[in-house]
């Protein structure tokens, strides 16, 4: 007697399924990387920038490069260190809040854009002091910071590179201004520009 055989259960090719899954993951990674490359770094901290500006204005008010150059230098170096700490903290905090990591993608490019010119300013400061050219420091600081902000701002929102260009303008002014004026050019640059552009960034780009 002939009996009908039950059809064999359909088999899935696990290797093929795995291949399709790997291909989908690769496509997702490609899409994410493309979005990161084409995006803008919006985590520049506006309010922290304003705090940096206030530090600079206080430094300009309480220092006097003509009357006591050593005290002037000490005050501005301390103000610079404090402002750098405030800016770094604000950058890390806003980046974390907006889930835009600084270690990769557009965040990494922003940081790498800032770093070279900042490093130039840090290296040339003691070099100028060694040659007794303290009067050149305001121009050096403003120009190197402006170049850094323009480079980083190429990957960021529009107010950032504009702020960098304004810093370059103040740096040029400090380079030709009398020594007695340089302190106020420095204060108005680091103080006024951070307050103005920090307010714009905070209002338009989430703090």
Order of alpha helices (4+ residues) and beta strands (2+ residues): alpha-alpha-alpha-alpha-alpha-alpha-alpha-alpha
